[in-house]
Amino acid sequence: MPVPDDILAKEYSLVMERAYAFEPIEGDLTRWKGVVPAITDDGEIFIEVLIVLPSDFPSSPPVVRILSPVTHPNLTQDKVLEMRMLARWRSSYHLFQIIVEMIRLFSKVPARSIDEQPQRIDPVVHLNPIKAQEEQLSLILEQKKKTLVEIKSKRTTDLSRRALQQEKKIHLEDEVLGVENELFAIEQQFEDYEIPSHEFAKKYFNLKKRLYLLEARS
């Protein structure tokens, strides 16, 4: 059974708003291609990445494959990238979070080019998908503005009440996503020994409480 269209549409919107340099391959929202910066002994390079969503996404994690000729401690022989986030996957995680975590990983653990000369991707070429995403984001924001204007203009009608309920629902979903992101971030910080256990426990409890109250409202 393919991934439902509403889930794919949401993932697309989140990537456009919160990540860069990735776009679906030929409009297929289950296959994404892009680049992430990586540190090496010779300086920074760009690594080309392919992300494939399984048919039961988000129950199962995507497969992340590195296309550039590099080696890295987190790469298997088949060029599949292994990350803690993927190993401990939760259905509440999103595609853009994988991209963010990849950037974080390659900024901390150096990669090594297999070529004699480190592969350097022309930044001008790879700015094109970023510009395309910026244009897409502008369209999304413009559409949201139009929707907001329509909602405000129809508040005196029955239709406006339904629209307002939909707006509240979207706002609630955004709040839930924000708390989930904060939970993911502090879990990563704690596992990387960046925050002490007592600080993690306090923040984690407060965030879980907020998440519970938000989910109870939905």
N, C-alpha and C positions, 0 to 999 in steps of 0.2 A: 504494500500500500504506500503510495507516494506521500511525501510531506504535504500536509494541508496548505492551501494557498494563503490562508490568513497568517499562518506561522511564518511562511517564507516572506510575505509582505512586511511583517513586523521586523524580521531580521534585516531585511534590505533597508528599511527606514533607519534602524539603529546603526547600521554600518555607515550609512551616508551621513548621519548626524555625529557619530562619535569615533569614527576611525577614518584612516586615509590610505590612499594608494591601493585600494582593492576594489574590484568590480566583478560582477558575474560574467562568466564566459558565454558569449553569444546569447545573453539574456536568460541563461539557465541559472536560477537562483539557488540551485543545489551545488553549483561548482563555481568557486571563486578563485581569482588569480590576482596577485599583487606583489609588492616588494616591501621588505622591512630593512631598516638600517642595521648593520652589525659591526662590532669592533673587531679588528684583527691586529696582528703585530705590525702590519703595514699601513694601518689607518682604517678609516671607515669605508665599508663597501655596502652595496645593496644586494640583498638576497631575494631571489624570486621564489614565491611560495604558491602552492596549489592547495586549496581547502575543499574537501568534498563532504557534503552532508549525507549521512545514511538515510535510508527510507523511513526509519523509525525515529529520526531526530524530532524533538530534543531528548528523547529517552536515552539514546546512545550518542556518544561524542562524535564529532567530525573526524575525518582522517586528514592530517596535515603532512604534506609531502614537500620537501625542499627540491627545487628544480635546478638551482645553481650548483656548479661544481665546487662544493665546500665540504669540509669535515667539521664535526662538532661533537662534543661529548653526549649530547642528547639525540644524536641521529643514529638510526639503525642502519644496517647494511642496505636496506631497501629504500633509504633516504626518507624514511618516515620519522617525523619529529615527535619525540616523547616529552611530555610536560606533566608536571604535577596536576595541573588543572584538568588535563584530559584523563589522567589515571584516576582522579577522584571526581569524575564528572557528575554533575547534578543537572536535572532537567530544567532548573531555573537559570542555568548559565546561557549566555548568548554568544553569537559569532563574533561580535565586535570585541568581547572580552578576551577571546582567543588571540585576536590580532594585537591587542594591548599587551597581553602576557608574553607574546612572542617578542615584541619590541623590548620589553623589560628583560627577558632572558638573554637576548643577543647583545644587550647593552652591558650585561654583567659577565657573561661567560663568552670569551672570544671564539670566533670561528676561524677557520684556516682555509685559504683558497688552495684548491688542488692544482690549479694552473701555476706555471712558473711566474707569470705576472698576475697579481691579484685582479680578479674580474671586477671592473668598475662599470656599472650601468650608467649610461648617459642620463643625468638628472633631468635634462630638458625633455627627453622622451617620456620619462616616468612622471613628469609633472602633468602630462595629459590626463591620466585617470584622476589625478587629484583635482584638476580644474573641472573635469566632467562631474566629479562628485560635488564640488562647490556649486556648480550650476544646478545640479539636481537638488542640493540642499536649499538653494535659493527658491527653487520652484516649490519645494515642500513648505518652506516658511511662508511663502506668498499664499499658498493654498490655505494654510492654517489661519493666516490673517483674514482671508476672505470668509472662511468658515466662522471665525469669531465675529466678524461684522454681521454676517447673516444671522447668527444666534442672537446678537444684541438687538437687531432690528425686528426680531420675531418673538421677543420675550412676552409680549402682550397676548399672544395666541397660544392655543393648545400645543401647536407644533413647537413653539419656543420652549415650552416646559419639557417636552421630550428631548429637544436638542440640548437643553441645559443639563438634563440627566446624563446624556451621552458625554457632554463635556466633563462633568464631574467624574464619570467613570474613567475617562482617559487620564484625567489629572491623578486619580487614585492609582491607576496602573503605573504612571510615571513615578509616583511616590514609592510604590512597592519596588520598582526597578532600582531606584536610587538607594534604598535601604539594602537591597540584595548586593548592589555594587560595593557599598561600604562594608558589609559583612565579608565579602570576598577579599577586599583589600586588607582588612585587619587580620584575616586568617593567613594571608600570604606574609604579612609583616611579622606575625608571631612565629610562623614556621621558619622564617629567615632570621629569627632572633633580633628583630629590629625594635620590638617593644617587649617590656617585661610581662610576666604572666598575670600579675595583679591588674595591670592596666588593660591587658587583653580581655580578662574576665569581666571587668567592669563595662568596657565598651561593647563586648559581645552580648552581655545580658541586656543592656539598654537597647541595642539594635534589634535583638530577637523580640523584645517586648513591643517595640515600635512596629515590627513586621507583623506580629500577631494581631495587634489592634487594627492595622491597615487591612489585613486579610479578613478580619471579622466584619469590616465595613463593606467588603466587596460582595 
